[in-house]
Amino acid sequence: MRKKIVAGNWKMNGSLELVNNLLPRLVEVSEETQAQILVCPPAPYLTQAQALAGDKVAVGAQNCSEQASGAFTGEVSVSMLTELGMSHVLIGHSERRAIYSETDALVVAKVKAAVEAGLVAVLCVGETLEQREAGHTLGVVLGQIKVVLDELTVEQWSQLVVAYEPVWAIGTGKTATSAQAQDVHQAIRQQLAGYDVQQAEAVSILYGGSVKASNAGELFAQPDIDGALVGGASLVAEEFISICRQAD
Ligand code: PEP
């Protein structure tokens, strides 16, 4: 059966102090839950986070280059991440797509590079408010996923996690209702089943967008919601720990 995952995306927030305080607590929580806890701090903190996480808590990067090496100032390659012991990488976060103009083609190249290096790619997808209001939610979301699925083998899905994050719900305090989220997650599951019915059941699909301790339980109760990608609340120990506990 597919894994429940609670992932924290710190974005460009946090500090070494937060790494040192939070990681040991998450290691303790990981003993009490079947859910996989994943922490994605900014790149400079990855090594320290990994040292504290051991094999109990997964640590991932928030981005990677699609290039293997070379004159790409400011970029981090997938082999550097695996060398440091990272297991996951977020790809295609809406902030990367909107602020850094990442296209679907670039997202596909990054996912391929990550998967081929042995990382789990957490593919972030989601519609803007305008797109939702125009009735284009499924077209946008399934389109963002299709371009990736068309380039992976079904065997590589064991290294793929999908995170549905409606852009209008990220960092806004507005969460999709559990029914709105489930509708999209179910459509994603059906899309996967169009490629492979059996393996579609094994892919974890996370919800992201203002998830907090008070709304996580209802979201996690939905049949196709397999956990959460958490931004702001992942920086607050009690909030994030409560979300992790509710994922069981
Ligand atoms: C995110 O950054 O992926 C996210 C979902 O942020 P927040 O939980 O703050 O909305």
Boltz pocket constraint, residues with backbone or C-beta under 6 A from the ligand:
constraints:
  - pocket:
      binder: B
      contacts: [[A, 9], [A, 11], [A, 165], [A, 169], [A, 170], [A, 171], [A, 172], [A, 173], [A, 208], [A, 209], [A, 210], [A, 211], [A, 229], [A, 230], [A, 231], [A, 232], [A, 233]]
      max_distance: 6.0
